[in-house]
Structure formats: C-alpha cells, structure tokens
Amino acid sequence: MQDTATAPRLTGVAVFFYVFLPFALGHYLSTLLRNVNAVLAPDLMGALALTPGELGLLTSAFFFAFALVQLPVGIALDRWGPRRVQLSMMLVGALGALLFARGTGFGQLLVARAVMGLGLGGCFMAAVKAVSTWITPSKLPSVHGYLIAVGGLGAASATMPVRLVLDYTDWRGLFAILAGLTACSGLLIALVYPRDKGPQPKRGPLGQALREVFRAPVFRNTASLVLIPHAVFFGIQGLWIGRWLSDVARFPDDAVAYLLYMGMASVIFGAIGVGMITEWAGRRGIAPLDVAAAGIAVFLLVQAAFVLNYKPSFQLLSVLFTLVGTITGIEYAIIAQSMPRELTGRAATCLNLLIFIGAFVVQAGFGLLVGLWPLDDAGQTPAMAYRMAFAVLVLVQLPGLVGFVRRRRRQSAPVAEDVEEVQAVPT
C-alpha cells in the first residue's frame, strides 16, 4: 500500500485538473477506439467482405496487442512515471488510428488495429498509477469508479455519436479525426501533469517483483474470481452485443446503435455505483472481493438469459449486460489498495495482461463459434449459434465463482468453531 507519510500531495482541485482529467481523456479515447467497431461492423464487413470470424479477429487484434504491451508498460510506469510513458504511447496509438484510416485491405487494417492496441495499452494503467500517486488509498475505489465511468462515456461515444459523425464523413475520416485527438491527448499529459518531487520507491529486480505480484494472495484470489468475467465483459460488449442485436433481435442499424449507446452509457452509472457501494460496504466490514462475487453472480444470470433466449425484452437484456458487467472493474481498485506502491504499476499491468489476453480469446473465439452455423436466408447468423456461444462463456466463468464460495466457507469455518468454543467455556 502507498506510504501516506511520504507520498506527495496536491489539493483536490489540482489533482482533478492536472492528474485525473488529462489521463481520463486518454482513457476515454482508448475505450472509444476499442469499441468503435461494434457500430462500424456493417461498414467494415461491406467494404471488405469480412466473415464473422474475420471481423472478430480484426477487432480482437486490439486486445492481443493491448495484452502484449502490458508488462513493458508496467515496468516503464514504475521506472519513469506515467507522464513520459503516456506521451510516447499515445503518439503510437495515434499512428495506429491513422494507419487504419489509410488501410485498403484486411491485412493492413489488422496491423493498424494492432498498432492502436500497442499505443493505447497503457491508458488505464497510467491513469491508475497517476491517481494512486497523488491521492490516499481509501479514496481509490471511488476514483477508479470515476475512471471506469469515463471509459463508459468513451464506449457510449462509439455508438450513436459515431453513427451521427458518419453522416458527415466515412469511417476513414472518423479514424483520421481520432488519430489527431489521440496525439493531442498525449501532449496535454506531457504539459500539465506535475512532476513527482517525492522520494522514489525502491525497485528490486524485475523477476523478483513479478514473483511478488503473482504470489500475493490478494492478486491470486482476485484474478481467480474476476479475471474471466472481466475478459468476457470486454470481449462481448465491444463487438458481439451489437451483432446479437442485429442477428437475433433483428433490430435495424439505427436501433442497434441506440441500444449500444444506452448500454455503454449505463457503464457510467454502473462504475460510479460500484465505487460507492464498495466504499459503503467497506465501512460495514464487507470486503471488496465479497462485493465482486455478488456482482459476478448477477452477471452470470444475465448471460444465462442470453442462453435461454429471453425474448420479453431483448433491449433490457443488452443494457443489463454492460450495466452489471461493470462490477468486473472493481479488481483494479482491490489490487491498487492492497499492493505496495512500488508494485502498483506492475501489478495492475500484470492483471491487464491476463484480462486482455482473455478478451482476445473471447472475442475471436466467439466469432469462430457463431461462424460454425451457416447463415440463414436473410444472410444473418441464427439465434442458436449465439445461444451456444453464450452457454460456453457461462460454463467457463462458473468455476471461479464456485472456487470463491468454497474458499469463503473454509475461511469462515474456523471462526465459527472459535465462537462455539468461547460459548462452551463456563462462566
């Protein structure tokens, strides 16, 4: 945990304008670019004649590259700080968006998408590192909730607002604009983020630091419960919810864009709500991991409704997936609260590495699964393909929740025995 006696401090207003806002803008653009293909899917499939599997691979290349860069970013954040790291990373992300705007074939767009992922792979982790440096650990759940809410705003901007922008330009022009905004965001961070004048934490060898991260019980317990649901949340809401609304619910493109907007906008309220509930529960002795387990149980029920093809309200179901799925973001706050300050960058990026590898597998694998079914007469994937794919996802996530429940029972059993012994002692 951060050493509050030696950590530097700024006023709340200064932290908001010089730390939170610049990094939140970078995170906003990262989530916008990560999710924009959900709305652009019909345009990309029409322009490039993509199959569902190719669309999933193209979109998930962002996650794969994102995952590859996590450990180097974590090392760099702990060694050089978020200011210098984020400037160079955002410029790489801007280059990837520009290459995507100029790409003419599937291979070129695949490479460009990967370059975007490489450049934007440090946005959230740099923000976590920055705010963890300048605020007290007790405030981290709320602040991380606000960061995730900004990401939700970026994801929401990738839906209806993007569809409106396409009335004035095509997808190539959109990516050129986003490339310019990404570069400007990196420059803003370089200009306004304050220099840390406080004492630098001691850093051991990389191998030792990574072993400390993976051996920490809080890291292992958190990852075993939340990691796979988080990967499912990222992999599905960034692409396949939109295709499900089109293929299964049979909504037109404008309605799909509107429902994606409502779903992504719900992330804002969900993330803020998760932070507030976690702090409220903490004041009453309820651990954040218990809050996460309850939320993930509800998240699995929502996915089960997809498997059962819950028809009374496809609209509500699509929004609930993103609203409830925001609970998975709680793991960043748990790790940042519990790990030593000198390990926060590497711990968070180790977690991100695992999450985004999982998101890549989920997004690409989901496309391969639904692609096993032939298209119907309307040229759409049948509902059974999506039901089976969601069933596989539920089965993959269940062991983590079951394992958590078993651990909690083992932990509570000695406490119950101690209480019984105390009660048995004669007075």
C-alpha positions as CSV (number, residue, x, y, z in Angstrom):
1,M,0.0,0.0,0.0
2,Q,1.1,3.5,-0.7
3,D,3.1,5.2,2.1
4,T,0.8,8.1,3.0
5,A,3.5,9.7,5.1
6,T,5.9,10.2,2.3
7,A,3.6,10.4,-0.8
8,P,3.3,13.8,-2.4
9,R,0.1,15.7,-2.1
10,L,-1.9,18.2,-4.2
11,T,-5.2,20.0,-3.5
12,G,-8.3,18.2,-4.7
13,V,-8.8,20.8,-7.5
14,A,-5.2,20.4,-8.7
15,V,-5.5,16.6,-8.7
16,F,-8.6,16.8,-10.8
17,F,-7.3,19.2,-13.4
18,Y,-3.6,18.2,-13.6
19,V,-3.9,14.5,-12.9
20,F,-7.3,13.0,-13.3
21,L,-8.6,15.0,-16.3
22,P,-5.7,14.5,-18.7
23,F,-5.4,10.8,-18.1
24,A,-9.1,10.3,-18.1
25,L,-9.2,11.9,-21.6
26,G,-6.7,9.3,-22.8
27,H,-8.7,6.5,-21.3
28,Y,-11.8,8.0,-22.9
29,L,-10.2,7.8,-26.4
30,S,-8.8,4.4,-25.7
31,T,-12.3,2.9,-24.9
32,L,-13.8,4.8,-27.9
33,L,-11.3,3.2,-30.3
34,R,-11.6,-0.2,-28.6
35,N,-15.4,-0.3,-29.1
36,V,-16.0,1.6,-32.3
37,N,-16.0,-1.5,-34.5
38,A,-19.3,-2.6,-32.9
39,V,-21.0,0.2,-34.8
40,L,-18.7,0.2,-37.8
41,A,-19.1,-3.6,-38.3
42,P,-21.7,-3.3,-41.1
43,D,-19.5,-0.7,-42.9
44,L,-16.3,-2.8,-42.5
45,M,-18.0,-6.1,-43.5
46,G,-19.5,-4.4,-46.6
47,A,-16.2,-2.7,-47.6
48,L,-14.0,-5.7,-47.0
49,A,-16.5,-8.6,-47.4
50,L,-15.5,-10.0,-44.0
51,T,-16.8,-13.2,-42.4
52,P,-17.8,-13.2,-38.8
53,G,-14.6,-14.9,-37.9
54,E,-12.5,-12.3,-39.8
55,L,-14.5,-9.5,-38.1
56,G,-13.8,-11.0,-34.7
57,L,-10.1,-11.4,-35.5
58,L,-9.8,-7.8,-36.8
59,T,-11.5,-6.3,-33.8
60,S,-9.7,-8.6,-31.3
61,A,-6.3,-7.7,-32.6
62,F,-6.6,-4.6,-30.5
63,F,-6.9,-6.8,-27.4
64,F,-4.0,-9.0,-28.4
65,A,-1.6,-6.1,-28.9
66,F,-3.0,-4.5,-25.8
67,A,-2.1,-7.6,-23.8
68,L,1.4,-7.8,-25.3
69,V,2.4,-4.4,-24.1
70,Q,1.1,-4.7,-20.5
71,L,4.3,-5.9,-18.8
72,P,6.6,-3.4,-20.6
73,V,4.2,-0.6,-19.7
74,G,4.0,-1.7,-16.1
75,I,7.8,-1.7,-15.8
76,A,8.1,1.7,-17.6
77,L,5.4,3.2,-15.3
78,D,7.2,2.1,-12.2
79,R,10.6,3.3,-13.5
80,W,9.8,6.5,-15.4
81,G,6.4,7.5,-14.3
82,P,3.1,8.0,-16.1
83,R,3.9,11.4,-17.7
84,R,6.8,10.3,-20.0
85,V,5.4,6.9,-20.7
86,Q,1.9,8.1,-21.7
87,L,3.2,10.7,-24.1
88,S,5.1,8.2,-26.2
89,M,2.3,5.6,-26.0
90,M,-0.4,8.0,-27.2
91,L,1.6,9.0,-30.2
92,V,1.9,5.3,-31.2
93,G,-1.8,5.0,-30.7
94,A,-2.4,8.0,-33.0
95,L,-0.2,6.4,-35.6
96,G,-2.3,3.2,-35.5
97,A,-5.5,5.1,-35.9
98,L,-4.0,7.0,-38.9
99,L,-2.8,3.7,-40.5
100,F,-6.3,2.3,-40.0
101,A,-7.8,5.3,-41.8
102,R,-5.5,4.7,-44.8
103,G,-5.7,0.9,-44.9
104,T,-7.0,-0.7,-48.0
105,G,-7.2,-4.4,-47.2
106,F,-7.8,-6.8,-44.3
107,G,-4.1,-7.4,-43.6
108,Q,-3.3,-3.7,-43.4
109,L,-6.3,-3.0,-41.2
110,L,-5.3,-5.9,-38.9
111,V,-1.8,-4.4,-38.5
112,A,-3.2,-0.9,-37.9
113,R,-5.6,-2.2,-35.3
114,A,-2.8,-4.0,-33.5
115,V,-0.7,-0.8,-33.5
116,M,-3.6,1.0,-31.9
117,G,-3.7,-1.6,-29.2
118,L,0.0,-1.3,-28.6
119,G,-0.2,2.5,-28.2
120,L,-3.3,2.7,-26.1
121,G,-2.4,-0.3,-23.9
122,G,-1.2,2.0,-21.1
123,C,-4.1,4.5,-20.9
124,F,-6.0,3.0,-17.9
125,M,-2.9,1.7,-16.2
126,A,-1.1,5.0,-16.5
127,A,-4.2,6.7,-15.0
128,V,-4.3,4.2,-12.1
129,K,-0.6,4.8,-11.4
130,A,-1.1,8.6,-11.6
131,V,-4.0,8.8,-9.2
132,S,-2.5,6.2,-6.9
133,T,0.5,8.5,-6.5
134,W,-1.5,11.7,-5.7
135,I,-4.5,10.5,-3.6
136,T,-4.9,8.4,-0.4
137,P,-5.7,4.7,-0.8
138,S,-9.1,5.0,0.9
139,K,-10.3,7.1,-2.0
140,L,-9.2,4.7,-4.7
141,P,-12.4,2.7,-5.2
142,S,-14.4,5.9,-6.0
143,V,-11.7,7.5,-8.2
144,H,-11.3,4.2,-10.1
145,G,-15.0,4.1,-10.5
146,Y,-14.9,7.6,-12.0
147,L,-12.2,6.5,-14.4
148,I,-14.2,3.5,-15.5
149,A,-17.2,5.8,-15.9
150,V,-15.1,8.0,-18.2
151,G,-14.3,4.8,-20.1
152,G,-18.0,4.1,-20.3
153,L,-18.5,7.6,-21.8
154,G,-15.9,6.7,-24.4
155,A,-17.7,3.5,-25.2
156,A,-21.0,5.3,-25.4
157,S,-19.4,7.8,-27.7
158,A,-18.5,4.9,-30.0
159,T,-22.2,4.2,-30.7
160,M,-24.8,6.8,-31.6
161,P,-22.4,9.8,-31.7
162,V,-20.2,7.8,-34.2
163,R,-23.2,7.0,-36.2
164,L,-24.0,10.7,-36.4
165,V,-20.5,11.6,-37.4
166,L,-20.8,9.1,-40.3
167,D,-23.4,11.3,-41.8
168,Y,-20.6,13.8,-42.5
169,T,-17.7,11.6,-43.2
170,D,-16.9,7.9,-43.7
171,W,-15.1,5.5,-41.3
172,R,-11.7,6.5,-42.8
173,G,-12.3,10.2,-42.0
174,L,-13.5,9.2,-38.5
175,F,-10.2,7.4,-37.7
176,A,-8.2,10.3,-39.0
177,I,-10.0,12.6,-36.6
178,L,-9.5,10.2,-33.7
179,A,-5.8,10.0,-34.6
180,G,-5.4,13.7,-34.2
181,L,-7.3,13.8,-30.9
182,T,-5.2,10.9,-29.5
183,A,-1.9,12.7,-30.3
184,C,-3.3,15.9,-28.6
185,S,-4.2,13.9,-25.5
186,G,-0.6,12.7,-25.1
187,L,0.7,16.2,-25.5
188,L,-1.7,17.5,-22.9
189,I,-0.5,15.0,-20.3
190,A,3.1,15.9,-21.0
191,L,2.3,19.6,-20.5
192,V,0.2,19.6,-17.3
193,Y,1.0,16.5,-15.3
194,P,3.0,17.6,-12.2
195,R,6.5,16.3,-11.6
196,D,6.7,13.9,-8.6
197,K,9.3,15.5,-6.2
198,G,8.7,12.9,-3.5
199,P,11.2,10.1,-2.7
200,Q,11.3,7.4,-5.3
201,P,10.3,3.9,-4.1
202,K,13.0,1.2,-4.1
203,R,12.7,-1.2,-7.0
204,G,14.0,-4.8,-6.9
205,P,14.8,-7.0,-9.9
206,L,12.0,-7.5,-12.4
207,G,11.8,-11.2,-11.8
208,Q,11.5,-10.8,-8.1
209,A,8.9,-8.0,-8.5
210,L,6.7,-10.2,-10.8
211,R,7.0,-13.2,-8.4
212,E,5.9,-10.9,-5.6
213,V,2.9,-9.9,-7.6
214,F,1.8,-13.3,-8.6
215,R,2.5,-14.8,-5.2
216,A,0.4,-12.2,-3.4
217,P,-2.8,-13.9,-2.1
218,V,-4.9,-10.8,-2.9
219,F,-3.7,-10.9,-6.5
220,R,-4.4,-14.6,-7.0
221,N,-7.8,-14.6,-5.2
222,T,-8.9,-11.5,-7.2
223,A,-7.8,-12.9,-10.5
224,S,-9.3,-16.3,-10.0
225,L,-12.7,-14.7,-9.3
226,V,-12.9,-11.7,-11.6
227,L,-10.4,-12.3,-14.4
228,I,-12.5,-14.4,-16.8
229,P,-15.8,-12.4,-16.3
230,H,-13.8,-9.2,-17.0
231,A,-12.4,-10.7,-20.2
232,V,-15.9,-11.8,-21.2
233,F,-17.3,-8.3,-20.5
234,F,-14.6,-6.6,-22.6
235,G,-14.7,-9.2,-25.4
236,I,-18.5,-9.3,-25.8
237,Q,-19.6,-5.7,-25.2
238,G,-17.0,-4.3,-27.6
239,L,-18.4,-6.2,-30.6
240,W,-20.8,-9.1,-30.2
241,I,-23.7,-7.5,-28.3
242,G,-24.2,-5.3,-31.4
243,R,-24.2,-8.3,-33.8
244,W,-26.5,-10.2,-31.4
245,L,-29.0,-7.3,-31.5
246,S,-28.8,-7.4,-35.3
247,D,-28.9,-11.1,-35.9
248,V,-31.1,-12.4,-33.1
249,A,-33.3,-9.4,-32.1
250,R,-33.4,-8.3,-35.8
251,F,-33.2,-4.6,-35.0
252,P,-32.1,-2.2,-37.7
253,D,-28.7,-0.5,-37.6
254,D,-30.1,2.8,-36.1
255,A,-31.8,0.8,-33.3
256,V,-28.7,-1.2,-32.7
257,A,-26.6,2.0,-32.4
258,Y,-29.2,3.4,-29.9
259,L,-29.2,0.3,-27.7
260,L,-25.4,0.1,-27.8
261,Y,-25.4,3.8,-26.7
262,M,-27.8,3.1,-23.8
263,G,-25.7,0.1,-22.8
264,M,-22.4,1.9,-22.9
265,A,-23.9,4.9,-21.1
266,S,-25.0,2.6,-18.4
267,V,-21.4,1.8,-17.7
268,I,-21.0,5.3,-16.4
269,F,-23.7,4.8,-13.7
270,G,-22.6,1.3,-13.0
271,A,-18.9,2.2,-12.5
272,I,-19.8,5.1,-10.1
273,G,-22.3,2.9,-8.3
274,V,-19.7,0.1,-7.9
275,G,-17.3,2.6,-6.3
276,M,-19.9,4.0,-3.9
277,I,-21.2,0.5,-3.0
278,T,-17.7,-0.8,-2.3
279,E,-16.9,2.1,0.0
280,W,-20.2,1.8,1.7
281,A,-19.7,-1.9,2.2
282,G,-16.1,-1.3,3.5
283,R,-17.4,0.9,6.2
284,R,-19.6,-2.0,7.3
285,G,-16.8,-4.6,7.3
286,I,-17.7,-6.2,3.9
287,A,-14.6,-6.9,1.8
288,P,-14.5,-5.6,-1.8
289,L,-14.0,-9.2,-3.0
290,D,-17.3,-10.2,-1.5
291,V,-19.0,-7.3,-3.4
292,A,-17.3,-8.5,-6.6
293,A,-18.6,-12.1,-6.0
294,A,-22.2,-10.9,-5.6
295,G,-22.0,-8.8,-8.7
296,I,-20.4,-11.6,-10.8
297,A,-23.2,-13.9,-9.7
298,V,-25.7,-11.5,-11.2
299,F,-23.6,-11.1,-14.3
300,L,-23.7,-14.8,-14.9
301,L,-27.5,-14.8,-14.5
302,V,-27.7,-12.1,-17.2
303,Q,-25.6,-14.2,-19.5
304,A,-27.8,-17.2,-18.8
305,A,-30.8,-15.2,-20.0
306,F,-28.9,-14.9,-23.4
307,V,-28.6,-18.7,-23.4
308,L,-32.3,-19.1,-22.7
309,N,-33.1,-16.5,-25.5
310,Y,-35.1,-14.4,-23.1
311,K,-37.5,-12.7,-25.5
312,P,-39.7,-10.4,-23.4
313,S,-37.1,-7.7,-23.5
314,F,-34.0,-8.0,-25.7
315,Q,-33.4,-4.3,-25.3
316,L,-33.3,-4.6,-21.5
317,L,-31.0,-7.6,-21.7
318,S,-28.4,-5.9,-23.9
319,V,-28.3,-2.9,-21.5
320,L,-28.1,-5.1,-18.4
321,F,-25.1,-7.0,-19.8
322,T,-23.0,-3.8,-19.8
323,L,-24.5,-2.3,-16.6
324,V,-23.9,-5.3,-14.5
325,G,-20.6,-6.2,-16.2
326,T,-19.0,-3.0,-14.8
327,I,-18.6,-4.9,-11.5
328,T,-15.6,-6.6,-13.0
329,G,-13.7,-3.3,-12.9
330,I,-13.5,-3.5,-9.1
331,E,-10.4,-5.7,-9.3
332,Y,-8.2,-2.7,-10.3
333,A,-9.2,-0.9,-7.0
334,I,-8.6,-4.1,-5.0
335,I,-5.1,-4.5,-6.4
336,A,-4.2,-0.8,-6.1
337,Q,-5.4,-0.7,-2.5
338,S,-3.5,-3.8,-1.4
339,M,-0.2,-3.9,-3.2
340,P,2.9,-1.9,-2.2
341,R,3.3,1.4,-4.1
342,E,6.5,0.3,-5.9
343,L,4.5,-2.7,-7.3
344,T,1.2,-1.0,-8.3
345,G,2.2,-0.3,-11.9
346,R,3.4,-3.9,-12.5
347,A,0.6,-5.5,-10.5
348,A,-2.1,-3.6,-12.5
349,T,-0.5,-4.3,-15.8
350,C,0.0,-8.0,-15.0
351,L,-3.7,-8.1,-14.3
352,N,-4.4,-6.2,-17.5
353,L,-2.2,-8.6,-19.5
354,L,-4.3,-11.5,-18.3
355,I,-7.6,-9.7,-18.9
356,F,-6.8,-8.6,-22.5
357,I,-5.4,-12.0,-23.5
358,G,-8.6,-13.4,-22.2
359,A,-10.6,-10.7,-24.1
360,F,-8.8,-11.5,-27.3
361,V,-9.6,-15.2,-26.9
362,V,-13.2,-14.4,-26.0
363,Q,-13.8,-12.0,-28.9
364,A,-12.1,-14.1,-31.6
365,G,-13.4,-17.4,-30.2
366,F,-17.0,-16.2,-30.0
367,G,-16.7,-15.3,-33.7
368,L,-15.4,-18.7,-34.6
369,L,-18.2,-20.4,-32.6
370,V,-21.0,-18.5,-34.2
371,G,-19.4,-18.9,-37.6
372,L,-19.9,-22.7,-37.3
373,W,-23.5,-22.2,-38.1
374,P,-24.5,-21.4,-41.7
375,L,-26.2,-18.0,-42.4
376,D,-29.9,-18.0,-42.8
377,D,-31.9,-16.9,-45.8
378,A,-31.6,-13.2,-44.6
379,G,-27.8,-13.5,-44.5
380,Q,-27.7,-13.4,-40.7
381,T,-26.3,-15.8,-38.1
382,P,-29.1,-17.9,-36.5
383,A,-30.0,-17.4,-32.8
384,M,-28.9,-20.9,-31.9
385,A,-25.3,-20.0,-32.7
386,Y,-25.4,-17.2,-30.2
387,R,-27.1,-19.3,-27.5
388,M,-24.5,-22.0,-27.7
389,A,-21.6,-19.4,-27.7
390,F,-23.1,-17.7,-24.5
391,A,-23.5,-21.1,-22.9
392,V,-19.8,-21.8,-23.4
393,L,-19.0,-18.5,-21.8
394,V,-21.2,-19.2,-18.7
395,L,-19.6,-22.6,-18.2
396,V,-16.1,-21.1,-18.4
397,Q,-16.9,-18.5,-15.7
398,L,-18.7,-20.7,-13.2
399,P,-15.6,-22.4,-11.7
400,G,-14.1,-19.1,-10.5
401,L,-17.3,-18.2,-8.6
402,V,-17.6,-21.7,-7.2
403,G,-14.0,-21.6,-6.1
404,F,-14.5,-18.3,-4.3
405,V,-17.6,-19.7,-2.4
406,R,-15.6,-22.7,-1.3
407,R,-12.7,-20.5,0.0
408,R,-15.1,-18.3,1.9
409,R,-16.6,-21.3,3.6
410,R,-13.2,-22.6,4.6
411,Q,-12.2,-19.2,6.0
412,S,-15.5,-18.8,7.9
413,A,-15.4,-22.4,9.4
414,P,-12.5,-21.7,11.9
415,V,-14.3,-18.5,13.0
416,A,-17.5,-20.4,13.7
417,E,-15.5,-23.1,15.7
418,D,-13.8,-20.4,17.8
419,V,-17.2,-18.8,18.6
420,E,-18.6,-22.2,19.7
421,E,-15.5,-22.8,21.9
422,V,-16.0,-19.4,23.6
423,Q,-19.6,-20.1,24.2
424,A,-18.8,-23.5,25.7
425,V,-16.4,-22.1,28.3
426,P,-18.3,-22.0,31.7
427,T,-18.6,-18.6,33.3
